[in-house]
């Protein structure tokens, strides 16, 4: 059995065990749990995860008021198939840890994302794949992107690239160019791509966003440049502010009109004065206006503008080198931004993710950011919240894609709620589980809400039943945030709707 299948079977058996424990059927629950442990131990790729999975399951049961079951799980000694003649258990065989365990865990996480969540959102045969005019748009503000080598096949995914590191155009008239002199051939200068990624960081970030949300159109703003006397990784705040405004500006105003902005960057110090906090009102969010932007906008000005245009903002929380601060990066700690930490693909927050935070970030969402893969550097895995952030942004993109399908596409209140930081945070909470070893971290497992796994002859029916359940779950979560009957009221929950490309109808 492959690692992916082993992990899927384990979670199925664990869910059955949990169901028994919640009904105080301890013998049946332990029987299912032992079966789950056997499945996970039979595959060398997953056996190393048993201790962590055991701790997480026991913690989950404890939180649900099942202390007895949690104690049984914590004290359980995994039975082995091969026992000695005396009947005592033999220790499990030692399995050498795989090379690059973070990369393997990262790959496992993405395989589950593809097999379960992508199948759920796009359909078993991609029948729900969005039309070009309705695709989610994600802007990546970073060191650019290099669309060469193995990245050449992704050129069509990148809809726009722009270099914001160059100074703004002068108002002086252009210099008059000399006409070519007779008898002297024109010399062609080699083409220099102004948005080329000079350090590989931006390309890896773009790839993570593409892998997480395969249907999204990607817009790249280069805000990091190699300059004389500067570090290649230095970021100009003015460039970031201009890029945010251009990404959030509507297409009718010659902007990109994106839905999501990813910023895998940050500073210890914030712009002053800091921007306003999101409204605590229970009413659903409505578009606001910001008035005239200043000539030289700060990042806070740009964030306020993006919020007014109903654009979701994601930023990496922290990385190495912030030991002098008790807070996470700005703009990640801005209340208008969703902050993302890194984890190893198995629910363990990265060692560099700060455990104690004095800022205003209430939700510490985590996504895989250890052992990240980049086509330009396939043998050099990358670590950092920089690579977790686009994964979370891609998950938000999948939520938006799902909201543009039947029946949620008929609800303007759901659309407005999901395009607000409060609404998207609330839905991400539905997909998250508690991080191992720290209650403040929420690890994103999107298949907790968007699960397209199925089996048997009625696989299609199973998937569409889950789609109806996800619709109800999203609306219920948004109602909990904004108030009962204030979100999703345009949808008749008893109305029969016909999934695209599938015969028959399904009840929501």
Residue pairs with C-beta under 8 A, 6 or more apart in sequence:
1 9
1 39
1 42
1 43
2 43
3 43
3 45
3 46
3 108
3 111
4 108
4 111
4 112
4 115
6 39
6 40
6 42
6 43
6 45
6 46
7 40
7 46
7 108
7 112
8 112
8 115
8 116
8 453
9 36
9 39
10 36
10 39
10 40
10 46
10 53
13 32
13 33
13 35
13 36
13 39
14 32
14 33
14 36
14 53
14 57
16 32
17 29
17 30
17 31
17 32
17 33
17 36
17 57
18 29
18 57
18 60
18 61
19 29
20 26
20 28
20 29
20 32
21 29
21 61
21 66
21 69
22 64
22 66
26 68
26 69
26 72
29 69
30 72
30 76
33 57
33 73
33 76
34 76
34 78
34 79
37 50
37 54
37 76
37 78
37 79
38 78
38 79
38 81
40 46
40 47
40 49
40 50
40 53
41 47
41 50
41 78
41 92
44 95
44 98
45 98
45 104
45 108
46 108
47 92
47 95
48 95
48 97
48 98
48 101
49 346
50 78
52 346
52 347
52 348
52 436
54 73
54 74
54 76
55 74
55 436
56 347
56 433
56 434
56 436
57 73
58 70
58 71
58 73
58 74
59 70
59 434
60 433
60 434
61 67
61 69
61 70
61 73
62 70
63 434
77 89
78 92
79 89
80 89
80 90
80 91
80 92
82 90
83 89
83 90
84 90
98 104
100 371
100 381
101 344
101 371
102 344
102 345
102 370
102 371
102 381
102 383
103 371
103 373
103 381
104 371
105 344
105 345
105 346
105 368
105 370
105 371
106 344
106 345
106 368
106 370
106 371
106 372
106 373
106 381
107 345
107 373
108 345
109 345
109 346
109 368
110 211
110 368
112 445
112 447
113 212
113 446
113 447
115 452
115 453
116 447
116 450
116 451
116 452
116 453
117 398
117 446
117 447
117 450
117 451
117 452
118 214
118 398
118 452
119 452
119 453
119 463
120 402
120 447
120 450
120 451
120 452
120 463
120 466
120 467
120 470
121 128
121 398
121 401
121 402
121 450
121 452
122 128
122 129
122 214
122 215
122 401
123 129
123 463
123 499
123 500
123 501
124 452
124 459
124 460
124 463
125 501
127 499
127 500
127 501
127 502
128 401
128 405
128 499
128 500
128 501
129 215
130 136
130 215
130 401
130 404
134 404
135 215
135 216
135 217
135 401
136 213
136 215
136 216
136 217
136 259
136 260
136 397
136 400
136 401
137 159
137 216
137 217
137 219
137 256
137 257
137 258
137 259
137 260
138 209
138 213
138 216
138 217
138 218
138 219
138 258
138 259
138 260
138 261
138 262
138 390
138 393
138 394
138 397
139 218
139 219
139 220
139 221
139 243
139 247
139 256
139 258
139 260
139 261
139 262
140 202
140 205
140 206
140 209
140 218
140 219
140 220
140 221
140 262
140 264
140 390
141 221
141 223
141 240
141 243
141 244
141 247
141 261
141 262
141 263
141 265
142 197
142 201
142 202
142 205
142 206
142 220
142 221
142 222
142 223
142 224
142 262
142 264
142 265
143 197
143 198
143 199
143 200
143 201
143 202
143 222
143 223
143 224
143 225
143 232
143 233
144 161
144 163
144 195
144 196
144 197
144 198
144 202
144 203
144 220
144 222
144 224
145 151
145 158
145 161
145 195
145 196
145 197
145 202
145 203
145 206
145 220
146 193
146 196
146 197
146 200
146 203
146 376
147 154
147 155
147 158
149 375
149 376
150 375
150 376
150 378
151 203
151 207
151 375
151 376
154 206
154 207
154 210
157 210
157 216
157 217
157 218
158 206
158 218
158 219
158 220
159 217
159 218
159 219
160 219
160 220
160 256
161 195
161 219
161 220
161 221
161 222
162 195
162 220
162 221
162 222
162 243
162 246
163 194
163 195
163 222
163 225
164 221
164 222
164 223
164 239
164 240
164 242
164 243
164 246
165 222
165 223
165 224
165 225
165 236
165 239
166 194
168 242
180 186
194 222
195 220
195 222
197 203
197 376
198 224
198 225
198 226
198 232
199 224
199 226
199 232
199 233
200 374
200 376
200 377
201 224
201 233
201 264
201 386
202 220
202 222
202 224
203 374
203 375
203 376
204 372
204 373
204 374
204 376
204 377
204 382
204 387
205 262
205 264
205 386
205 387
205 389
205 390
206 218
206 220
206 390
207 373
207 374
207 375
208 372
208 387
208 390
208 391
208 394
209 216
209 218
209 262
209 390
209 391
209 393
209 394
209 397
210 216
210 218
210 394
211 391
211 394
212 390
212 391
212 393
212 394
212 395
212 397
212 398
213 393
213 394
213 395
213 397
213 398
213 401
215 397
215 401
216 394
216 397
219 247
219 256
219 258
221 243
221 246
221 247
222 239
223 235
223 236
223 239
223 240
223 243
223 265
224 232
224 233
224 234
224 235
224 236
224 265
225 236
226 232
227 234
235 265
235 267
237 267
237 271
237 298
237 299
238 296
240 263
240 265
240 299
240 302
241 297
241 298
241 299
241 301
241 302
242 297
242 302
244 261
244 263
244 299
244 302
244 303
244 305
244 306
244 313
245 255
245 293
245 297
245 302
245 305
245 306
246 255
246 256
247 255
247 256
247 258
247 261
247 306
247 311
248 255
248 256
248 258
248 261
248 302
248 305
248 306
248 309
248 311
249 255
249 256
249 257
249 309
250 257
250 309
251 257
258 311
259 311
259 312
259 397
259 400
259 419
260 311
260 312
260 313
260 314
260 393
260 396
260 397
260 400
261 306
261 311
261 312
261 313
261 314
262 314
262 315
262 389
262 390
262 393
263 313
263 314
263 315
263 316
263 331
263 332
263 337
263 389
264 315
264 316
264 384
264 385
264 386
264 387
264 389
264 390
265 315
265 316
265 329
265 386
266 315
266 316
266 317
266 318
266 328
266 329
266 330
266 331
266 332
267 329
267 330
268 322
268 324
268 325
268 327
268 329
268 330
269 330
270 300
270 330
270 331
270 333
270 334
271 298
271 299
271 300
271 301
271 330
273 300
274 300
274 334
275 300
275 303
275 304
275 334
275 335
275 336
276 304
277 335
277 336
277 360
278 307
278 335
278 336
278 420
278 421
278 422
279 285
282 481
282 482
282 483
282 486
283 482
283 483
283 486
284 413
284 416
284 417
284 482
284 483
284 486
284 487
285 310
285 416
285 417
285 419
285 420
285 422
285 423
285 482
286 416
287 308
287 309
287 310
287 416
288 307
288 308
289 308
290 304
290 305
290 308
293 301
293 305
294 301
297 305
299 330
299 331
300 334
303 313
303 331
303 334
303 336
303 337
304 336
306 313
306 336
307 313
307 336
307 421
310 416
310 419
310 420
311 419
312 338
312 393
312 396
312 419
312 421
312 424
313 331
313 334
313 336
313 337
313 338
313 421
314 337
314 338
314 340
314 389
314 390
314 392
314 393
314 396
315 329
315 331
315 332
315 334
315 337
315 338
315 339
315 340
315 389
316 329
316 332
316 339
316 340
316 342
316 384
316 385
316 386
316 388
316 389
317 328
317 329
317 332
317 333
317 339
317 340
317 341
317 353
317 354
317 361
317 364
317 385
318 328
318 329
318 332
318 341
318 352
318 353
318 354
318 385
319 329
319 352
319 384
319 385
319 386
320 352
320 384
322 328
322 329
322 354
326 354
326 356
326 357
326 358
327 333
327 354
327 357
327 358
327 359
328 339
328 354
328 357
328 359
328 361
331 337
332 339
332 340
332 361
333 339
333 357
333 359
333 360
333 361
335 360
335 421
336 421
337 421
338 363
338 365
338 392
338 396
338 421
338 424
338 425
338 428
339 361
339 363
339 364
339 365
340 365
340 366
340 367
340 385
340 388
340 389
340 391
340 392
340 393
341 349
341 350
341 353
341 364
341 365
341 366
341 369
341 385
341 388
341 441
342 349
342 350
342 352
342 353
342 366
342 367
342 368
342 369
342 370
342 383
342 384
342 385
342 387
342 388
343 349
343 350
343 353
343 366
343 367
343 368
343 369
343 370
343 388
343 435
343 441
343 443
344 350
344 368
344 370
344 371
345 368
345 370
345 371
346 436
347 433
347 435
347 436
347 443
348 435
348 436
348 437
349 364
349 366
349 435
349 436
349 437
349 438
349 441
349 443
350 369
350 370
350 383
350 384
350 385
352 384
352 385
353 364
353 366
353 385
353 441
355 438
355 440
357 364
357 440
363 425
363 428
363 429
363 442
364 435
364 440
364 441
364 442
365 392
365 428
365 432
365 441
365 442
365 443
365 444
366 388
366 435
366 441
366 442
366 443
366 444
367 388
367 389
367 391
367 392
367 395
367 443
367 444
368 387
368 388
368 391
369 383
369 384
369 385
369 386
369 387
369 388
369 389
369 391
370 381
370 383
371 381
371 382
371 383
372 381
372 382
372 383
372 384
372 387
373 381
374 380
374 382
391 444
392 428
392 444
395 428
395 431
395 444
395 446
396 424
396 428
398 446
398 450
399 418
399 424
399 427
399 428
399 474
400 418
400 419
402 408
402 450
402 470
403 409
403 414
403 415
403 418
403 474
405 500
406 497
406 498
406 499
406 500
407 471
407 491
407 495
407 497
407 508
408 414
408 471
408 474
408 488
408 491
410 490
410 491
411 487
411 488
411 489
411 490
411 491
412 490
413 486
413 487
413 488
413 489
413 490
414 474
414 475
414 478
414 487
414 488
414 491
416 423
417 423
417 478
417 481
417 482
417 487
418 424
418 427
418 478
422 481
422 482
423 478
423 481
423 482
426 477
426 478
426 480
426 481
427 449
427 474
427 477
427 478
428 442
428 444
429 442
429 477
430 448
430 449
430 473
430 474
430 477
431 444
431 445
431 446
431 448
431 449
431 450
432 442
432 443
432 444
432 445
432 448
433 442
433 443
433 445
433 448
434 441
434 442
434 443
435 441
435 442
435 443
447 453
449 470
449 473
449 474
450 470
451 466
452 463
452 466
454 460
454 462
454 463
455 462
456 462
460 502
464 499
464 502
464 506
465 506
467 499
467 506
468 506
468 507
468 508
471 491
471 508
472 493
472 508
474 488
475 487
475 488
475 491
478 487
478 488
479 485
479 486
479 487
479 488
491 508
493 508
494 507
494 508
495 507
495 508
496 505
496 506
496 507
497 505
497 506
497 508
498 504
498 505
498 506
499 506
